[in-house]
Amino acid sequence: MKQKLSVEERLKVETLAFVGLKKVNDKSAEMFDEAKKHYYGVMDEIFDSVADSNSFEFDYNVEAEAEHFKVTKVQKSFVSWDIKKLRTVLGDNASEVIARDYDVIDFVGLAKYVKSLGGELKLFLSFFNVSESVDVKALDNLIEVGEVDEDEVAGCCDVKLGKPWYKVSSKQVES
């Protein structure tokens, strides 16, 4: 017959078991992080040495098991636009590419102004926070049809690359 543990004894047993597993998990996570850091360093060297490729594939056979591996370097890019400069380059086409969003920052002031009916445009626009963004598809279209020179547009943005990471996929290969 199983002996029933007191609440305090159960608490101790379960807590010690949990803490033990957590320590094992933390240690294996630490070991994995070290292995990942090493792997990324080696992959950086390999991919940097062959600039024309962002993926490699290979087969690996162990006894009767065969696997096909693919390693892909993934690196996001972030583009920040100089809207003022782009507007100058685009000229009359700017309204097709640059979108404006208006946020009212002083609704009470705007209401008073609208009631008075007779102010200037600059004063009216001062009640808004304006943010602008680039419609990349529309810009690409203008470049394709020759309305805008791609080299001029290239000087209107700054491209930053994010930290690369490596995607490893594998699948069983039937013999």
N, C-alpha and C positions, 0 to 999 in steps of 0.2 A: 504494500500500500504506500502510495506517495505521501510524503510528509508535506503539509501545507506550511509555506513560509509566512512569516509575519509581514505586515506592510513595510516595515522598516528594512527587513532582510531582502524583500523583493525589490525595493527601491535601490538598495546597494548593489544587488546582483545585476539588475538591468542597467543601472548607471555605469558600473564598471565595464560591462560588456559593450555598451554604446561607446564609451570613451576609448576603449581598446580598439574598436573598429574605426573610430574617427582618427586615431593616431596612425593606424595602418593606411587609411585613405589619404591623410595629409602627407605621409611619407611617399606614397606612390605618386601623388599629384606633384610633389616636389621633384621626384625623379623624372617624371614625364616632362615637366617644364624645362629641366636641364637638358634632356634628350631633344626636346623640340628646339631649344635655342641652338644646340649643336647642329641639328638637321638643317635649320633655316640658314645658318652660317655657311654650311657646305653647299646648299642649294643656291644661295646668293652667288657664291663663287662660280658654280657651274653655269648658271643661267647668264651671269655677266660675261662669261668667256665666250658664249655663243649668242650674240645679240639678235640673231635672226630667228630665234625660236622661243616660244613661251610654253612649250610642252614637250615632254619626252614620253615614249612608250617602250615597254619591254615585257618579255615573257619570262616567267620564272617557273621552273619545274622541280618538284621535290617528289621523288619516287613516282607514284602514279598520279599525283596531283599537279595540275598545271594552272597557273594564274596569269592573267594579263593585267599589267599595271600601267597607269597613266598618271604622270606628275605634271601639273599645270601651275604656272606662276600667275597669280592674280594680283593686279595692282589697280586700285581705283584712282581716277584722276578728278581733280576739282578745278573748275574754271571760274575765275572771278573776272567780271567784265568792267572795263573803264567805259561806262555808259556815255559820258560826255564826249570822249574821243570817238567812240563808235557812232554816235549821233552825227558827228562831223563827217566821218567817212561815208555814212549811208546817205546823207543829204535828204532828199525828198522821200527816200524809202524808209526812213527811220520809224515812221508811224506803223509800218507793216511788221517791224521786227521788235521794237521796244514797247513793252506793255507797262502801263502805269496803274498802280493801285493807290487809291486815296482812302485814308482813315481820318474820320472827324476827330479832332483832338479837343475841340471846345464847342460842344453842341449849343450851349446857352448863348455864347457869343455869336455863333452862326445864325441862330434863330433871331437874335436882335438885329443882326446885319440884314437878313432876308426881309424882316419887317420894314426896315428903313428904305429898302429898294432904291438904290442909287449909289452904290459904292463902286470902287474900282476892282478890276479882276485880281490884281496883286493882293489886295486886302482880302477878297473872297478866298483866294487860294491859301492865305496864311492860316486859315482855320484847319487845314489838312496836313497830315503827315503823308508825303508822297514817296512811294517806293517803286523802283523801276526794275524790270527784268527783261532778259533777252529771250525771244522765241527762236530757238536754235533752228527749228525746222524751217521757219520762214526765212531766216538768214541763209541757210543752206540752199534754199530754193532761189534766192536772189543771186547767189554765187553761181549756181548751175546755169541760170539763164543769162549770165553775163552782165547783170545790172550793177554788180559790186565786184571789186577785185579782191580775191581771196588773200593776197599778200598784205593789202591794206588792213583788212579785218584782223589778220593774225596779230597785228601790233596793238590791238584793242583789248586783249585779254591776257591773263596770267594763268598758266596751267601749273598746278601743283600735284605731284604724285603722292598718293598715300603710301603707307608702309606695305610692302608686298607680303603676301602669304601664299602658301602652297597647298593646292588641293590634290590629294592622292586618292585615286579611285582604282578599284580592282574588280575583276570578275573571273569566275571560274571558266577555264577553257576546256571544252570537251575534247578528249583524245580520239 
